[in-house]
Amino acid sequence: MTLKDKYDTEVAVSNNQDKHQFEVSYPEDAVTAGFAAYLDKGDSRIFYHTVVGDEFGGKGLASILVSEALKATKEAGLTVVPVCPFVKGFVEKNAFEGYRKPNHEDMELVKSQM
């Protein structure tokens, strides 16, 4: 399936495992527009930070990025743990199944990465 932003321009989402983040980009220009950072802990993937560059705002990229990241996480058999406010809102708004609320251990792990 081809992913397209609000202006019908093709975008791609990939998992950069070395950086522990999903990235949204414009393949035509090889420009990364944003990322959703995560930490894997056991059978959970903790999403703690999502960023889309200001110059790419208003194109729906954050929603595309998070949607694809959550699908890939679910397909990998992992439980989504939304610490990032954008991911949390997306999960709740879209009735995403396969997530749990973050616990104290999750929050401590995230803090240790900052």
Residue, then its C-alpha position, 0 to 999 in steps of 0.5 A: m500500500t502506498l502511503k500519501d500525505k494530505y497533499d497526495t505526496e508519497v511518504a514512507v515509514s520505516n523502522n530504524q532499529d539502530k536508532h530505536q525509532f520509526e521514521v517517516s520520510y519522502p522517498e523522492d527527496a530522501v528526506t526524513a520528516g519525523f520519527a517516533a522513538y521507542l524502547d523495547k522492554g520484554d514483550s512491550r514497546i514503549f513509545y516515548h517521543t514523536v517529532v515531525g519537523d516544523e517545515f512538514g507540519g499540517k501534512g498528516l505525517a505524525s498520524i501516518l507515522v504513528s499508525e504505521a508504527l503501531k501496526a508494525t508493533k502489533e504485527a511483531g507481537l508486542t504490546v504498545v505502551p504509549v508514554c508520548p502524548f501524541v501516541k496516547g491520544f492516537v491510541e485512544k482516539n482510534a480505539f487501538e487494541g493491543y496497548r496497556k497504560p505505562n507503569h512506574e517501571d516504564m516511566e523510569l526506563v524512559k527517564s533513564q534514556m533522557 
